[in-house]
Amino acid sequence: MRQLKSYDTLLNESFERIQSGKLHDEKLKPYEESFIWEMIYYFQRKEEYEKCQILKKSIDIFDHEKNYTKWITQSQRQMI
């Protein structure tokens, strides 16, 4: 039986995946842009602005309509 995660745990684990360069969940489904914005609002309420910046950059480098990463250079990836 699979245990449900708390909302806080879900968002923090999802953030860790995005920060490590994985723009998809554990089932390899790309994160929807609306979910990432939900994460940004959540971290804004918690005043974790560095996380918000990283999430915003992930939106900028991901084509959510086509579900693939836009071509970025190694130096740009290091900024994430």
Phi, psi and omega in degrees: 000132182273132181273136178284143179268152175289161180300316179300314180296316180302312183291320179292318177293322177295319177300315180300321178294315180296317181298327179276003176096004178265105183267031180216160180278186183295339178264014179066021175271123181301141177294137177283148180301322180297325178292320179295321176295323176299320177296318179300313180297322179298312181288333174296317179298329179270002180059040176253074189289334178296321178295321179299318180296317179297318180294320179297320178296325179294327176294319183293331183261002183243129176271100187288339178283327183254357177059043172213160181281134175292154180293123177228154180278166179299321181294325177292321179297324180293337179286343183283000000 
